Every structure is written in structure tokens, then in C-alpha cells.
């Protein structure tokens, strides 16, 4: 049985979603690289800079990390340590994998609650009540919709937020509700992917949430390919 989730053919919708997620992640990385490159050129060649460049890169990095975490759970590419669980019989490994997956579901649910509670005031919404699990929504929470980013300019496409959450007052910088949106969105995706992975583990379609020894197998396979090509471990031709 493979750790990977790609054993069964995907539907057209599944392939489209995979391609969309991969392109979004790659696009974010590309924009980060481009902004950083432009800023370096402006600074050292023209003695200028994009004053908002660093802040945008930091925002995009947060988006990249959270989207990457959820995508890693979806594709079962997170590394982990299975030295102890591999010592157990197959049934024991399956039980431990299910228990670990359920623990991750609980953690992801708590993470989702915290993410919503943090982001909601920035969107003029109410956080949830309850210390661990949501039991309702609080009332009279201090509104943070007027909080803005430090340097990122306001985009015209988001002007509708001024009437929607800021009582008609204009934003001179991008409101924090937009970059902070990745917090509940990303945590929601993580929860969804962990639940999906847990279901696959219970159904026997996946061994665990991690892929550890397969990384070693990839290294061994690469070494075998090099040996077959007549290249030694130092990268020199054996001849």
C-alpha cells in the first residue's frame, strides 16, 4: 500500500483543483521573487525602492506557507518520523495512524476556531464564544475594521469594503482584513485536508499523514540512477 494519494485516477474536477492550487502557490512564489528582485535593482541601481515591497512579500509568504501546509496534507508530502511506529505490526501501525490523524483533526479544528476569532473583528464580524470549541458568537466585540497595513496602497477593487465594514470612511492603505483573510481560509483548508486524509486512512487508502521513509527511497533511487549512468557519489564519472 502506498503512502501517496495518487493511486486512483482523478476526475477532471480533481485535476483542475490540483492545477489551480499548484498554480496559485507557484504564482505567489513568483510574485515574491519578482518584487524582491525589482526592489534590489531599484535600491542598488537607482537608489530607490518600493516602500511597500517588503510588507507585500511578508504577506505573500504567509499565504504561501498556509496554502502549502494544506496542499502538503492533500498530497501526503509532509515529512515525519515513523521509526517507532514501523516497529509495530501492521494492525498496530494502522491504529496509531488513525489515532494520530484524529488528534490532528482536533488540533486543526482548534486552529480554525482561533483563526476565525482573530480575523473576525478585522472584518467587522463577531468571534466565537467558548474557550476550546465554539458555543456561539460574542457580542459587542471591539471592531478592528479600520486597521490598515503599514505601507501597502489601497486597491480600487476593494473600495466596496469602505461602505461594507468601515462605515463609509475611506482607506488610504489596504485594510488588514484582506491579507489576514488567509488565516481563516488557510486553516479551513488545513482542517478540510486533514479530515480527507483521515477518511483515507480509515478506508485503508493511505497509511499515515506523513511520508518519511519514501524520502529515503527517493535518495536511494537517485543514487542507483547515478550508478547506472556511471557517476560516483562525488559527481565524477567513474571512468
C-alpha positions as CSV (number, residue, x, y, z in Angstrom):
1,X,0.0,0.0,0.0
2,X,1.4,3.4,-0.9
3,X,1.6,6.5,1.2
4,X,0.6,8.6,-1.8
5,X,-2.9,9.5,-2.7
6,X,-2.4,9.3,-6.4
7,X,-3.1,5.6,-6.8
8,X,-6.7,6.2,-8.1
9,X,-7.3,8.2,-11.2
10,X,-8.6,11.7,-10.5
11,X,-11.6,13.2,-12.0
12,X,-11.4,16.3,-14.3
13,X,-12.6,18.5,-11.4
14,X,-9.9,17.0,-9.2
15,X,-7.2,17.6,-11.7
16,X,-8.5,21.2,-12.2
17,X,-8.4,21.9,-8.5
18,X,-4.9,20.4,-8.2
19,X,-3.7,22.5,-11.1
20,X,-5.3,25.6,-9.6
21,X,-3.7,25.1,-6.2
22,X,-0.3,24.4,-7.7
23,X,-0.5,27.5,-10.0
24,X,-1.6,29.7,-7.1
25,X,1.3,28.5,-4.9
26,X,3.7,28.9,-7.8
27,X,2.3,32.3,-8.7
28,X,2.7,33.6,-5.1
29,X,6.3,32.4,-5.1
30,X,6.9,34.0,-8.5
31,X,5.4,37.4,-7.4
32,X,7.5,37.3,-4.2
33,X,10.7,36.7,-6.2
34,X,9.8,39.4,-8.8
35,X,9.1,42.0,-6.1
36,X,12.3,41.2,-4.3
37,X,14.3,41.3,-7.5
38,X,12.8,44.6,-8.6
39,X,13.4,46.1,-5.1
40,X,17.1,45.1,-5.2
41,X,17.6,46.6,-8.7
42,X,15.9,49.8,-7.7
43,X,17.9,50.1,-4.5
44,X,21.4,49.4,-5.8
45,X,21.0,50.8,-9.3
46,X,18.6,53.8,-8.9
47,X,18.9,54.4,-5.2
48,X,15.1,54.0,-4.8
49,X,12.8,51.3,-3.5
50,X,9.2,50.0,-3.4
51,X,8.3,51.2,0.0
52,X,5.6,48.6,0.2
53,X,7.7,45.8,-1.3
54,X,8.9,44.1,2.0
55,X,5.4,44.2,3.5
56,X,3.8,42.6,0.5
57,X,6.5,39.9,0.4
58,X,5.8,39.1,4.1
59,X,2.1,38.9,3.4
60,X,2.6,36.6,0.4
61,X,5.0,34.4,2.4
62,X,2.3,33.9,5.0
63,X,-0.2,33.0,2.2
64,X,2.4,30.6,0.7
65,X,3.1,28.8,4.0
66,X,-0.6,28.2,4.9
67,X,-1.6,27.1,1.4
68,X,1.5,24.9,1.2
69,X,0.6,23.2,4.5
70,X,-2.9,22.3,3.3
71,X,-1.6,21.1,-0.1
72,X,1.0,19.0,1.7
73,X,-1.7,17.2,3.6
74,X,-3.7,16.8,0.4
75,X,-0.8,15.2,-1.4
76,X,0.7,13.5,1.7
77,X,4.1,15.1,1.3
78,X,4.7,16.2,4.9
79,X,7.8,14.6,6.4
80,X,7.7,12.9,9.8
81,X,9.3,10.3,12.0
82,X,8.0,6.7,11.9
83,X,10.9,4.9,13.5
84,X,8.8,3.7,16.4
85,X,5.5,3.0,14.6
86,X,7.4,0.9,12.0
87,X,8.4,-1.4,14.8
88,X,4.7,-2.3,15.3
89,X,2.7,-4.9,13.4
90,X,0.6,-3.8,10.6
91,X,-2.5,-3.6,12.7
92,X,-0.7,-1.5,15.3
93,X,0.6,0.9,12.7
94,X,-3.0,1.3,11.4
95,X,-4.3,2.0,14.8
96,X,-1.6,4.5,15.6
97,X,-2.1,6.2,12.2
98,X,-5.9,6.6,12.9
99,X,-5.2,8.0,16.4
100,X,-2.6,10.4,15.1
101,X,-5.0,11.5,12.4
102,X,-7.9,12.1,14.8
103,X,-5.5,14.1,17.0
104,X,-4.6,16.3,14.0
105,X,-8.3,16.8,13.2
106,X,-8.9,18.1,16.8
107,X,-5.9,20.3,16.6
108,X,-6.9,21.7,13.1
109,X,-10.4,22.4,14.5
110,X,-9.0,24.3,17.4
111,X,-6.7,26.1,15.0
112,X,-9.7,27.0,12.8
113,X,-11.5,28.5,15.8
114,X,-8.6,30.6,16.8
115,X,-8.1,31.8,13.2
116,X,-11.7,32.9,12.9
117,X,-11.7,34.6,16.3
118,X,-8.6,36.5,15.3
119,X,-9.7,37.6,11.9
120,X,-13.4,38.3,12.5
121,X,-13.0,41.7,14.2
122,X,-11.0,42.9,11.2
123,X,-14.0,42.1,9.0
124,X,-16.5,43.7,11.4
125,X,-17.7,40.2,12.4
126,X,-18.0,38.6,15.8
127,X,-15.6,35.9,17.1
128,X,-17.0,32.8,18.7
129,X,-17.6,32.1,22.3
130,X,-16.1,29.2,24.2
131,X,-12.6,28.5,25.3
132,X,-11.9,25.4,23.2
133,X,-14.9,24.9,20.9
134,X,-17.3,27.5,19.5
135,X,-20.6,27.7,21.5
136,X,-21.9,30.8,19.8
137,X,-20.8,34.3,18.9
138,X,-19.8,37.1,21.3
139,X,-21.4,40.4,21.3
140,X,-20.0,44.0,21.4
141,X,-16.5,42.9,20.3
142,X,-14.3,45.8,19.5
143,X,-14.3,46.5,15.8
144,X,-10.9,46.4,14.1
145,X,-12.1,47.0,10.5
146,X,-10.3,50.4,10.5
147,X,-6.9,48.7,10.9
148,X,-4.8,49.2,7.8
149,X,-1.5,47.8,6.6
150,X,1.6,49.9,7.1
151,X,2.6,50.7,3.5
152,X,0.5,48.7,1.0
153,X,-1.5,51.1,-1.1
154,X,-5.3,50.7,-1.3
155,X,-6.5,48.9,-4.4
156,X,-9.6,50.3,-6.1
157,X,-11.1,46.8,-6.4
158,X,-11.5,46.8,-2.7
159,X,-13.2,50.2,-2.2
160,X,-16.5,48.4,-1.6
161,X,-15.2,47.4,1.8
162,X,-15.3,51.1,2.9
163,X,-19.1,51.0,2.9
164,X,-19.4,47.4,3.9
165,X,-17.3,47.4,7.1
166,X,-15.8,50.8,7.6
167,X,-19.0,53.0,7.9
168,X,-18.1,54.7,4.6
169,X,-14.8,56.0,5.7
170,X,-12.1,55.8,3.1
171,X,-9.0,53.6,3.4
172,X,-5.7,55.3,2.5
173,X,-3.9,52.0,2.8
174,X,-5.0,48.4,2.3
175,X,-7.2,47.2,5.2
176,X,-5.7,44.3,7.2
177,X,-8.9,42.3,6.7
178,X,-7.6,41.4,3.2
179,X,-4.1,40.0,3.9
180,X,-5.4,38.5,7.2
181,X,-8.1,36.6,5.3
182,X,-5.6,33.8,4.6
183,X,-5.6,32.9,8.3
184,X,-9.2,31.5,8.5
185,X,-9.1,30.4,4.8
186,X,-5.8,28.6,5.2
187,X,-6.7,27.0,8.5
188,X,-10.1,26.0,7.0
189,X,-8.2,24.3,4.1
190,X,-5.9,22.5,6.6
191,X,-8.9,21.2,8.5
192,X,-10.5,20.0,5.3
193,X,-7.4,18.3,4.1
194,X,-6.7,16.6,7.4
195,X,-10.3,15.3,7.6
196,X,-10.0,14.0,4.0
197,X,-6.7,12.3,4.8
198,X,-8.2,10.8,8.0
199,X,-11.0,9.3,5.9
200,X,-8.5,7.8,3.5
201,X,-6.6,6.3,6.4
202,X,-9.7,4.8,7.9
203,X,-10.7,3.3,4.5
204,X,-7.2,1.9,4.0
205,X,-6.3,4.0,1.0
206,X,-3.4,5.7,2.9
207,X,-1.0,4.5,5.6
208,X,-0.5,7.8,7.6
209,X,-0.4,11.5,7.4
210,X,3.4,11.6,6.8
211,X,5.8,10.4,4.2
212,X,9.2,9.7,5.8
213,X,10.8,6.6,4.5
214,X,9.8,7.3,1.0
215,X,12.2,10.3,1.0
216,X,15.0,7.8,1.8
217,X,13.7,5.6,-1.0
218,X,13.9,8.6,-3.4
219,X,17.6,9.2,-2.4
220,X,18.4,5.5,-2.9
221,X,16.7,5.5,-6.3
222,X,18.6,8.6,-7.3
223,X,21.9,7.0,-6.2
224,X,21.0,3.9,-8.2
225,X,20.3,6.0,-11.3
226,X,23.7,7.7,-10.9
227,X,25.5,4.4,-10.6
228,X,23.7,3.1,-13.6
229,X,24.8,6.2,-15.5
230,X,28.5,5.6,-14.4
231,X,28.7,8.5,-11.9
232,X,30.1,8.1,-8.4
233,X,28.8,9.7,-5.2
234,X,31.2,12.7,-5.7
235,X,29.6,13.6,-9.0
236,X,32.6,12.4,-11.0
237,X,32.5,9.9,-13.9
238,X,33.7,6.5,-12.8
239,X,35.8,6.2,-15.9
